[in-house]
Amino acid sequence: MGFRTHAQFVARTVLVKNNNVDEGMRVINRIMSKEGLFERYRLTRFYEKPYQTRRRINYEKAKAIYNEDMNRKIQFVMRKNRHDPWVGCA
């Protein structure tokens, strides 16, 4: 099994072309943010008191509910096959 096809290294290896380290760092940062490493680091950097944990989790739940509701409303508004509520007015 080759180095590039090994499961552990597929999404974590960045090939730097023409010594362009900045582009490689951008790619690594994007991979790490998608995997949630920055979020995990931010949460475990300092001790989080239990009341702060409860507040953060409740905030995240409320935000997820709000975002889901807004996405549903946006998708409804953007549908093409809705009937026109004001026929003849344009």
N, C-alpha and C positions, 0 to 999 in steps of 0.2 A: 504494500500500500504506500503510495507516494505521500510526500509531505503536504502537498496542496489538497489532497483528497481526504486527509485524516480529519475526522469529525471535530476533534478538539481545536484544530487550527484553521478551519475553513472561514469562520467569521471573525477571527481574532488576529490574523496575519495581514499586514499591510506591506505591499511592495512599494518601495520608494523609487520613483523614476527620475533620472537626471539630477540626483541629489536634491530633490524638491521636498525637503523635510516638512515645510509648512503645510503642504497639501496632505502629506502623510499624517500629520498631527490632527488635521481637520477630520480626516477619515476615522482615525482612532477615537477622537472625541465623539463623533456621531455614533459609532458602534457602541461605545461605553454608555452614552446617554440612552440609546435604545434598549440596552440591557438593564438599565436602571442602576448602574453602579454609582453614578453621581448622587442619586437620590438616597441610596443605601448609605453612602459615605456621609452625606449631610445629616441623616437621621442618627447615625451611630457615632458621630464626632463628639457630641456632648451627651451627658445623661439627660434623658427626658423624663420629667416627673410624671407620675400616673395621670394627674389631672390634665397635663399638657397633651399626653397621648390620647386621652378621651376626647379632648377638644379638637385635636387634629383629625382624628378618625371621624368624628361627627361632622366636621367641616368638609372632609373629603366625600363623605356619603351625600351630604346636602348638595355639594357641587356636582357630583355625578348625576344626581336626580335632576337638577336644574339643567345640566347640559343635555341629558337625554330628552327632556321635555322640549327644550328649545330646538334640538335637532329634528325632533318629530314635527314640530310646528313649521320649521323651515322647509322640510321635505313636503309637507302638505301644501304650503304656499307655492312651491316650485313645480307641483304636478301640472302636467299639460292637459289632462283629461277632466279637469273640473268643469262643472256647468257654470255658465255665466250668471251670477245673481242679479245683474242689472241688464237684462236683455234690451237691446235697442239704444242704450245709453253709451255713447263713446266719445 
